[in-house]
Amino acid sequence: MNEATKAQYLDGEVMPSGMVVEEVAGGPGTSLAGWPFEASRFTVPPGATSELDRHRVSEVWMVRAGTGTVRSEDRSIELAAGDCVYFPSFVPHQVTNSGDGPLEVFSLWWSGEER
């Protein structure tokens, strides 16, 4: 791929926790062909906890707004707007919104060797 491409978010999927996930996908005039990762954005309501996630891909979360506590195996990590967190393949993780407003996160994931 030798040119810029764009994509767009799909309609949001509401999870049992109340979290809303919008994945990036190709649409009219868009394409994910050649992208080295997949992406989404998600919003966790105040007081809610996301579903436990564990998968073969590596993942990075970038917090856009709000605060939360990530649980990953036996570790807890406090997050706030501007923070990023990385999850290696097969490491279980979930987040609880500890703030008064929505927790907004961008997520990128990819398969391949760890760095």
N, C-alpha and C positions, 0 to 999 in steps of 0.2 A: 504494500500500500504506500503510495507516494503522494497522497494528498490528504487534506483534512476531511474528516467525516463527522457527521453529527448523528445524534440519536435523541430519543425522547422518552419520558417516563410513561409507563403504562398506568391505567387506572389503579388506584389503591386497593389493596386486599386487606380487609380487616381480620386480624388474628383473634383467637379466643381471649387473649389478654387485653384486647382493645388497641394494641399496637397496629398502626397502619403502615404497610410496606408497599412502596412503588418501585418496581424494577425498571431498569433502563432496557429498552428494546428498539429495534429498528421499526420504522413506520414509513409513511409516504415520504420519499426523498431522503430517507435515512438508512444507515447500515451499520451493523456491528462487525461486519466482516473485517478481519485483520486486527481487531482490538485485542490487546494482550490480557484483558481482564473483563469481568462483568461488574455491574454496579447497581446500586439501589439507594434509596433514601427511606428512612423510616422515622416514625414519630411514636413515642411512648407517652401515654397520658400520665399526669401526676399520680403517684402512688402505685402505678401498675408495674408489673414485672414481665419482661418479654419471655417467650417460650425458650426453653433450653435448646441451644443449637450446638451441633457437633458434625463436622463434615471433613471430607478429604482435601478441600481447598484451603489455601492460606487466605486470611482476611484482614483488612484494616478498617477500623471505624474512625471517622472524623466528626467530632461533635460540633454542630453548628450553633445550637442554643440549648439552654437548660443545664441541669446537673443530674448526675446519677451515680450508682454504684454498680460496677461490673463484678460479677463473680465468675472466676475462671479456675476450675479445679478447687484447690484449697485457698485461693488468694482472692482478696477484695481490692478493687482499685477505684478510687473516687475520680469521677470525670466531670469536667465543666466545659463550657464553650471554648473552643480553640484547642482542646486536647485531642490526641490521637492514641489509639491502642491497637496493637497487633496480636492476632491469634494464629499460631502455627496450625498446620493440619491436625485434625482429630482432637484438638483441645476443646472441651466443652466450655460454653460461655453463655451468659445472659446478663441483662441489665435491669435494674430497678430505677425508676424515675424518683429521685429524692427531693425534687423541687416542687414549686407551686405551679409552674407552667409546663408546657410540653417539652419533652426531651427530643431534639431533632438531630439525627445522625445520618451521615453519608457513609456508605459501605462500598468497598472495592474488594473483589476476590478473584483469585486466579489459581490454576493448578501449575505444578512444576516444582522444581527443586527449591528448597529453602536457601536463603543467602546466609 
